[in-house]
Amino acid sequence: DAGITQSPRHKVTETGTPVTLRCHQTENHRYMYWYRQDPGHGLRLIHYSYGVKDTDKGEVSDGYSVSRSKTEDFLLTLESATSSQTSVYFCAISERRGQNTGELFFGEGSRLTVL
Amino acid sequence: GDSVTQMEGPVTLSEEAFLTINCTYTATGYPSLFWYVQYPGEGLQLLLKATKADDKGSNKGFEATYRKETTSFHLEKGSVQVSDSAVYFCALSEPLTGNQFYFGTGTSLTVIP
């Protein structure tokens, strides 16, 4: 199994509070991603990173920010959580394989409930 | 832009039945194609992949062939088991897009004894 650890695994918070989810990898992969998974929507990309301090927005980035100060850590922050951000969040990593993309490896997910 | 369309679910099959889950894609370049599986309460894990046209990916009795002419990557299994009950996601990735991955919405499979 790929060495990906997400924390916390479960969190309940109140509307308006800040929340930070952490993803830590031990694989030294260049690319890291944050997805959210919701019923009927599958997986949607929030933000991704293609190197230290290099990040870009995905399709559902509003209300989220990210930081990557080290290769192994990718933080997802909800500055002011809203009920619409109740979801399961997955971190993933990948690496290039020659001319092809390698596969994605996923963490176990972080379930966030915003009351 | 790149996208993946997969068969709507849920799908319910009896044990030992034949499974097909359709997946078609739109891509501007030469993508790699993947099938991921998600068991209840877990993250996604790679089931199989193919990196170029006519490649066949296979794992655990599942197969999918990369068909460039029909832009498809259908998942098949000849005889499903109860333990195959899960959600299946088709995905593509293109190196030209910086290792971005595009997922279908997932197909839930339930296999009954």
Chai-1 contact restraints between the chains, C-beta under 6 A:
chainA,res_idxA,chainB,res_idxB,connection_type,confidence,min_distance_angstrom,max_distance_angstrom,comment,restraint_id
A,Y31,B,N99,contact,1.0,0.0,6.0,A-B,restraint_1
A,G42,B,F103,contact,1.0,0.0,6.0,A-B,restraint_2
A,G42,B,T105,contact,1.0,0.0,6.0,A-B,restraint_3
A,G42,B,G106,contact,1.0,0.0,6.0,A-B,restraint_4
A,L43,B,F103,contact,1.0,0.0,6.0,A-B,restraint_5
A,Y50,B,G98,contact,1.0,0.0,6.0,A-B,restraint_6
A,F90,B,G43,contact,1.0,0.0,6.0,A-B,restraint_7
A,S94,B,N99,contact,1.0,0.0,6.0,A-B,restraint_8
A,N100,B,S32,contact,1.0,0.0,6.0,A-B,restraint_9
A,N100,B,T51,contact,1.0,0.0,6.0,A-B,restraint_10
A,T101,B,S32,contact,1.0,0.0,6.0,A-B,restraint_11
A,T101,B,S93,contact,1.0,0.0,6.0,A-B,restraint_12
A,T101,B,P95,contact,1.0,0.0,6.0,A-B,restraint_13
A,T101,B,N99,contact,1.0,0.0,6.0,A-B,restraint_14
A,E103,B,L46,contact,1.0,0.0,6.0,A-B,restraint_15
A,E103,B,K49,contact,1.0,0.0,6.0,A-B,restraint_16
A,L104,B,F101,contact,1.0,0.0,6.0,A-B,restraint_17
A,F106,B,G43,contact,1.0,0.0,6.0,A-B,restraint_18
A,F106,B,L44,contact,1.0,0.0,6.0,A-B,restraint_19
A,G107,B,G43,contact,1.0,0.0,6.0,A-B,restraint_20
A,E108,B,G43,contact,1.0,0.0,6.0,A-B,restraint_21
A,G109,B,G43,contact,1.0,0.0,6.0,A-B,restraint_22
